[in-house]
Amino acid sequence: MMQQIKLFFTALMFLTRIPAPKWVGYSQSNINKCNRYFPLVGLIVGGTGALVYYLSSFIFPLHISVVLSMIATILLTGGFHEDGFADTCDGFGGGWNKEKILLIMKDSRVGAYGMIGTILLLLLKFLAVSSVEQDLIIPAIISAHAISRMFAVSTMYTLEYVREDETSKSKPVTKNITFSDQSIAIITGLASLLIFRNWMVYLCIIPLLITKLWLERYFKKWIGGYVGDCLGTVQQVTEVIFYLSIIALT
């Protein structure tokens, strides 16, 4: 049990700005295995965003409350996944072969593709959350953050990691994921849907799965697998697709 607690805190420390207790320490083995708790961390991030939305809604209009909720989740994660999405836009937008794409994605600077892509993504996310039925916004925010991270973990299991150099930003976390790790992540992600009272929400899995498979096929075609930035892209895109799916089903 203590080992699993350490894995959870390792995942929390990696995906958010929340510090882990000193007794957790650093372990390469724990870094490799903490992926199983990414959706659980997503519940914390989504819960924070939902709480900020809920409290803000007593003072501000819907749109302002949604923006404050988005800001809260970005501050909590340090824009970790958004940064990955921006780098992916730059890499695949400006690169014409595997080597060039990976080189651009490793660059810490954000180019035109990354800036435009991130602006459009955040705008679409804002409009999507604002368009969800008001009584479903809170469960939607919570579930979206959990299930989108579930799909990111699934991509780690499905594709091969393609960057072997030591300068990779996420190399320690994206290797050696097991079937057990993926299973725990899937159970946690799907369990987040239980907060909805309508079983129809499970139909959202279909467009999410299609999106995941399409992204994975695209990544494999151009770079032969995935890197950490690709995982951020999977998380961000499936989060938005989840909101859009909720709108379509309700």
Secondary structure, DSSP 8 states (H G I E B T S, - for coil): -HHHHHHHHHHHHHHSS----GGG---HHHHHHGGGGHHHHHHHHHHHHHHHHHHHTTTS-HHHHHHHHHHHHHHHHTTHHHHHHHHHHHHHHH-SSHHHHHHHHH-SS--HHHHHHHHHHHHHHHHHHHHS-GGGHHHHHHHHHHHHHHHHHHHHHHS-B---STT-SSGGGSS---HHHHHHHHHHHHHGGGGSS-GGGGGGHHHHHHHHHHHHHHHHHHHSSB-HHHHHHHHHHHHHHHHHHHHHH-
